[in-house]
Amino acid sequence: MVTVYGLLLIFHLMLRSTGTIPGSLNIPISSHPNAFHLPAENFHHLFGFKKPETNGPDAPELVFFCKAGVRGRAAAQLAKNAGYSRVGDYPGSWLDWSAKGGKAERFEGEGEVWEGQGV
């Protein structure tokens, strides 16, 4: 089960055609590379969810993914540079998830889940 901050998608252009990993949140790092340096209020306004804590008992584990893994790895490094300590990336990202038959959640709609499709 993905927690509220478990997976963070950083490449949003593919969402409408492929969907996304259920429970993931979208942070378009390419258009907001300073996202993790924003004040909490600005972060929430831009992305629609609370900015994760960087450290301490409430700091979630953040796992970044994109289409193939390159941008996810870069986003994980940006988060580390901003002081986040529990950070990783999903090396195969969406292509791996989809190839293994992972479920997908539509970007538009009310959390409808369908079988993953290749890109």
PyMOL commands that set and color helices and strands:
alter all, ss='L'
color gray80, all
select helices_A, chain A and resi 15-18+35-37+40-47+70-81+93-99
alter helices_A, ss='H'
color red, helices_A
select strands_A, chain A and resi 7-9+25-26+62-65+87-89+103-105+113-115
alter strands_A, ss='S'
color yellow, strands_A
deselect
rebuild
show_as cartoon
